[in-house]
Structure formats: structure tokens, C-alpha cells
Amino acid sequence: MPTLPFLSDSEKEIKAIAMNAKSYGAHYVLHAGLTLYGNGQDDCKTLYFNFLKDHYPDLLPGYEKLFKGSITYSRDYQNDLSIKFSTISSSYGIKNRITTIK
């Protein structure tokens, strides 16, 4: 956590997460959205966007669109991500939420 748009949210990346979790005996995998606060020089949104600009400049327009006017991405993106995680994790026999293990 968090799941990073365009970096760790693809089916390939989620499958790798689930496969590795399963190989280490995990009972569940969790995903969470990326939250980016602030617009000041040292705020996490500014620092993260500067990191993208320096290391992944091709991703910056997508992030700007996803986070436009918000601290997190859209509800539609979050729902799609939840469905992806649920589908993929269940295909590996891993739950996608914390449950009581008996």
C-alpha cells in the first residue's frame, strides 16, 4: 500500500503481488489509494509530482488528471482497482480483506 497509478496498478503488477504474497503464505492482500495532500513546496503532493517529473515524466500528465482538484483519485478508478484486486487475489486463493483466521 498504497497502490500507485500507472506503476503498481496493472494486472501484471497485481498478479505479481498476489503470487508473491501466496508464496510467502499470506492469507490476504490489501490495496489502498494514494493520498496526496497540499500544494506547498514541502507537501507530499508537490514532492511526489516533482519525483514523477524527474523520474517518470511521461506519467505526470496522467497523475495531474487523476488528482485534479482532489487529494485522491476518482471513485471510478478506486472501484476499478478494487475489482482488479478482488478478481486477481481470489484467483490465487487469497482474500483481499482482513478476516479472522481460525
C-alpha positions as CSV (number, residue, x, y, z in Angstrom):
1,M,0.0,0.0,0.0
2,P,-0.6,2.4,-1.5
3,T,-1.3,1.3,-5.0
4,L,0.5,3.7,-7.4
5,P,-1.4,4.6,-10.6
6,F,0.5,3.5,-13.7
7,L,3.2,1.9,-11.6
8,S,1.7,-0.8,-9.5
9,D,-1.9,-0.9,-10.6
10,S,-1.7,-3.1,-13.8
11,E,-2.9,-6.6,-13.9
12,K,0.7,-7.8,-14.3
13,E,1.8,-5.9,-11.1
14,I,-1.2,-7.1,-9.1
15,K,-0.7,-10.7,-10.2
16,A,3.0,-10.4,-9.1
17,I,1.8,-9.0,-5.7
18,A,-0.7,-11.9,-5.2
19,M,1.7,-14.5,-6.4
20,N,4.5,-13.4,-4.1
21,A,2.1,-13.0,-1.2
22,K,0.9,-16.6,-1.8
23,S,4.4,-17.9,-2.0
24,Y,5.1,-16.4,1.5
25,G,2.0,-17.9,3.0
26,A,-0.1,-14.7,3.1
27,H,-3.8,-15.1,3.8
28,Y,-4.8,-11.8,2.3
29,V,-3.5,-8.8,0.3
30,L,-4.7,-5.3,0.8
31,H,-4.7,-2.3,-1.5
32,A,-5.2,1.3,-0.7
33,G,-5.4,4.5,-2.6
34,L,-2.6,7.0,-2.8
35,T,-3.5,10.2,-1.0
36,L,-1.6,13.4,-1.9
37,Y,-2.1,16.5,0.3
38,G,-1.1,20.1,-0.2
39,N,0.4,22.4,-2.7
40,G,3.2,23.9,-0.7
41,Q,6.9,23.3,-1.5
42,D,7.3,20.5,1.1
43,D,3.8,19.0,0.9
44,C,3.6,15.4,-0.3
45,K,1.7,16.2,-3.5
46,T,4.3,18.6,-4.6
47,L,7.2,16.3,-3.6
48,Y,5.6,13.3,-5.3
49,F,4.8,15.3,-8.5
50,N,8.4,16.5,-8.5
51,F,9.6,12.9,-8.2
52,L,7.5,11.9,-11.2
53,K,8.7,14.9,-13.2
54,D,12.3,13.9,-12.5
55,H,12.0,10.1,-12.9
56,Y,8.7,9.3,-14.7
57,P,7.9,12.5,-16.7
58,D,5.6,10.5,-19.0
59,L,3.3,9.7,-16.1
60,L,2.9,13.2,-14.8
61,P,0.0,14.2,-17.1
62,G,-1.9,11.1,-16.1
63,Y,-1.4,11.9,-12.4
64,E,-2.4,15.5,-12.9
65,K,-5.6,14.4,-14.5
66,L,-6.3,11.8,-11.8
67,F,-5.6,14.1,-8.9
68,K,-7.0,17.3,-10.4
69,G,-8.6,19.3,-7.6
70,S,-8.5,16.3,-5.2
71,I,-6.3,14.6,-2.7
72,T,-7.0,11.2,-4.1
73,Y,-8.1,9.7,-7.4
74,S,-11.7,9.3,-8.6
75,R,-14.2,6.9,-7.2
76,D,-14.4,5.1,-10.6
77,Y,-10.6,4.5,-10.5
78,Q,-10.9,3.2,-6.9
79,N,-13.8,0.9,-7.8
80,D,-11.9,-0.5,-10.9
81,L,-8.9,-1.1,-8.7
82,S,-10.9,-2.9,-6.1
83,I,-12.4,-5.2,-8.7
84,K,-9.0,-5.9,-10.2
85,F,-7.5,-6.8,-6.8
86,S,-10.5,-8.9,-5.8
87,T,-10.5,-10.8,-9.0
88,I,-6.8,-11.4,-9.1
89,S,-6.3,-12.2,-5.5
90,S,-9.2,-14.7,-5.4
91,S,-7.7,-16.5,-8.5
92,Y,-4.6,-17.1,-6.2
93,G,-6.8,-18.2,-3.3
94,I,-6.0,-15.1,-1.3
95,K,-8.6,-12.9,0.4
96,N,-8.5,-9.1,-0.4
97,R,-9.6,-8.0,3.1
98,I,-8.6,-8.9,6.6
99,T,-10.6,-11.7,8.1
100,T,-10.3,-13.9,11.2
101,I,-8.2,-16.9,10.6
102,K,-9.2,-20.0,12.6
